[in-house]
Amino acid sequence: MAVLEIRNLTKRFGKTTAVHDLDLDINEGEVFGFLGQNGAGKSTTIDMLLDFIRPTDGTATISGHNPQHDPRTVRENIGILPDAYSLYDQLTGREHIEFAITMNESEEDPDAILARVGLATASDRPTGSYSKGMRQRLAFGMALIGDPSVLILDEPSTGLDPNGVEEMRTIIREEADNGTTVFFSSHILDQVEAICDRVGIIDDGKLIAVDTVAGLRNTVNTRSTLILSVDSVPPSRGISDLEGVTNVEYTDEAIEVSCTNPEVKSSVIARVEATGASVTDITIEQTSLAELFSKITTGGKIE
Amino acid sequence: MRSLQAIARKDFTDSLRTRSLWVITGLMTLLIVSTWWANMSSGVLQQVDRPFTLAIAQFSLWLPLAAIGIGFKSVVGERSSGSIRVLLGQPCTRRDVVFGTYAGRSLILVASVLIPLLILSVLVITDFGTIAYTELLGGTIALLLYALAWIGMTVGVSSSVASESRTIGLLIGIYALVEPLWTSFVLPICSFIFTGSRQIPSQLTYLRSLKEPTWYLYVNRLSPSNAFNAARHYIPDLLTGLLHGTTVAGPHTPNVFGIVVLSVWMTVPVFIGYRRFKHAELG
């Protein structure tokens, strides 16, 4: 069932179209990565989901509720870690968490939440003295309160060190395992790849691709390289004749095979082993999502 | 209601810890106390039958500035800093944000005004031995009405516009019109409309007499400080009348009108601000 339904969503600012005719369904319990460069329209889309700004055309609903007509219900269902936000400098971390608990009419324990986001020792300091990463942790903690059915995270790794990113990823996974839908925007592709069930790519206000990471790879015909370590390098045995193999290179202990079709790999291995050589190790180097992304946004377009 | 209260409490706590609040409260206290001492040594206070009522007149000029200082960022500051994005990410509506903030800042201003007022009543008691509680209570009510009128206007403007500089510009403009420009500019224009002459009636007797022309009794009270200056006499009069069963001599209708003016300032700008904030794009 689609928790988040976006239909023909369009937002224009004067003559600029920030979001153009967006259609998207996100299912319950799914972790969805919303990918795009800065300024592609990610935050504008999220702002419309929260009724910070209003669509020029089209609708977005969350669990069937339209944020414009029923903002409170939508905000009860959503936990958001927004982009370009600030906290209340005079209030402590704990006071922020307690405020969110009151707002959500929740019974949660502030200490447990603070500990979960790694702020247990800094909880009684005013947030004016927090680092960027600490603020991000606190805002994330506020988003988790009230057991939201949808978590919206706009560039969540902003200001976090690699450790913090890893901790946040663990929490996101835990939430998703409990049935929370996660809508995750980023321009950093590695994070999306590691965590998302599906990704959507937005460029210049248009959603240009929605698929699983693997699916995207297939569609764009990306190349992967199969590296076989062998005890003895066999002479060419028609490996390069296989369909989907574009190049074969031999070194002293290995064979590197470039393939465009992922299914060809097992045939390659079979042929090598047919020569009597034994394969001691198999490594696959795939096109990173970053390459994939630039491929999609420049030229190698999927329709 | 719960989220409105939570926002009010959040706003109150956050504002209470800002240094500017304590600077403003300190300055107001200093002003009230030093004027009291000056008027004691010059003998002015000894000549009036209500020294407390006279002393709180000092608030009429300075309280608007305190209210503007305390409240101008209230809503627009949340927009310009981006904390509105965290706030509106919580289960609440824009109505809760405007009215919750209004409640929080009103309490802050009331607290900020009650401190010099408390010190002033102690001074009255030490210097005169006593204070009529109708005078104390009536003056306090009048002052709180005046304070709420200005914080209402301030939060209303702060909710209406998108930038802090525009908020402060509008508020200073409004303050200029009803304070320094009132007798030199606004009243002469009104006088010309009503009488054909730019000559306005003397300011000295307007408080408790009916000698002024009718239009003047009303138009003059459109400025909240004049409405307050009338109310700080009128409300104690009313309370005394109620207590002793005597009739109150003062002109009722213009004074009640003045209280209505204060109530309008207190409420209407906030509603207009809410309407505008409700339709604003908070991108």
Boltz contact constraints between the chains, C-beta under 6 A:
constraints:
  - contact:
      token1: [A, 47]
      token2: [B, 283]
      max_distance: 6.0
  - contact:
      token1: [A, 52]
      token2: [B, 282]
      max_distance: 6.0
  - contact:
      token1: [A, 53]
      token2: [B, 281]
      max_distance: 6.0
  - contact:
      token1: [A, 53]
      token2: [B, 283]
      max_distance: 6.0
  - contact:
      token1: [A, 71]
      token2: [B, 93]
      max_distance: 6.0
  - contact:
      token1: [A, 72]
      token2: [B, 91]
      max_distance: 6.0
  - contact:
      token1: [A, 72]
      token2: [B, 93]
      max_distance: 6.0
  - contact:
      token1: [A, 75]
      token2: [B, 91]
      max_distance: 6.0
  - contact:
      token1: [A, 76]
      token2: [B, 91]
      max_distance: 6.0
  - contact:
      token1: [A, 80]
      token2: [B, 89]
      max_distance: 6.0
  - contact:
      token1: [A, 82]
      token2: [B, 85]
      max_distance: 6.0
  - contact:
      token1: [A, 84]
      token2: [B, 82]
      max_distance: 6.0
  - contact:
      token1: [A, 85]
      token2: [B, 82]
      max_distance: 6.0
  - contact:
      token1: [A, 85]
      token2: [B, 85]
      max_distance: 6.0
  - contact:
      token1: [A, 85]
      token2: [B, 86]
      max_distance: 6.0
  - contact:
      token1: [A, 86]
      token2: [B, 81]
      max_distance: 6.0
  - contact:
      token1: [A, 86]
      token2: [B, 82]
      max_distance: 6.0
  - contact:
      token1: [A, 86]
      token2: [B, 83]
      max_distance: 6.0
  - contact:
      token1: [A, 88]
      token2: [B, 14]
      max_distance: 6.0
  - contact:
      token1: [A, 90]
      token2: [B, 14]
      max_distance: 6.0
  - contact:
      token1: [A, 90]
      token2: [B, 17]
      max_distance: 6.0
  - contact:
      token1: [A, 91]
      token2: [B, 14]
      max_distance: 6.0
  - contact:
      token1: [A, 99]
      token2: [B, 10]
      max_distance: 6.0
  - contact:
      token1: [A, 100]
      token2: [B, 90]
      max_distance: 6.0
  - contact:
      token1: [A, 102]
      token2: [B, 6]
      max_distance: 6.0
  - contact:
      token1: [A, 103]
      token2: [B, 3]
      max_distance: 6.0
  - contact:
      token1: [A, 103]
      token2: [B, 6]
      max_distance: 6.0
  - contact:
      token1: [A, 103]
      token2: [B, 90]
      max_distance: 6.0
  - contact:
      token1: [A, 103]
      token2: [B, 91]
      max_distance: 6.0
  - contact:
      token1: [A, 104]
      token2: [B, 91]
      max_distance: 6.0
